[in-house]
Amino acid sequence: MRTIISTVIVVIAAVIGFFMGGGMNEAMGGAILFATIAGFACTIQAIESKNKP
């Protein structure tokens, strides 16, 4: 279930980044940037929540 939620968050971040980057004439760069940031955040959250007792 966590994997599905993380994937959805990354896809939503990419779509938002695509449109925000489009305003700066860098649509793909914005999508990649937002998806990367969201991916790192989801990975860190998964690691931190796994270590809790």
ZIUR-V280690 format. One line per field, one symbol per residue. ss: DSSP state (a for helix, b for strand, c for the rest). phi: phi as a letter, one per 30 degrees, with the letter a starting at -180 (. if undefined). A space follows every 10 residues. Layout:
ss=???
phi=???
This chain:
ss=caaaaaaaaa aaaaaaaaaa aaccccaaaa aaaaaaaaaa aaaaaaaaaa acc
phi=.ddddddddd dddddddddd dddcibdddd dddddddddd dddddddddd ddd
